[in-house]
């Protein structure tokens, strides 16, 4: 699928298995921008399985300017128990530095908002690093509100291993 946008030379397209190396390059690009490159452990193999395997965990779109890949978004569905409906969660949005300021990020967000509505989502949300003032101002200008009363919690790595092994489980019936 390829989508024309309000920017004459900018299109949005779905990804395929052949895009895995490009997706990994974009992941490294955003990680470098966020000063977290040392945390990237994703490989082409893990991305192939998790994005294009039997049960994909997320979707990826590529933004192209005159055919050149210049941006990407990674998103997936979550669920609001209070609303009883799915939400769309934006995991990553990255525009290459030399392409910023052209409206690419805004067009990608507008497209995802439209996609969320088409899919019956009650919410469209994401997180932003608290030091990323340009992103915070940009998102606020679009009507996004910070959820200050919520604190993200994460269990990963060794802590996840320990937690996962803490209980005793027996399948009673299938």
Buried (B, 14 or more C-beta within 10 A) or exposed (E): EEBEBEBEEBBBBEBEEEBBEBBBEBBBBBBBBBEEEEEEEBEEEEBEBEBBEEEEEBBBBBBBBEEEBBBBBBBBEEEEEEEEEBBBBBBBBBBBEEBEEBBBBBBBBBBBBEBBEEEEBBBBBBEBEEEEEEBBEBBEEEEBEEEEEEEEEEEEEEEEEEEEEEEEEEEEEE
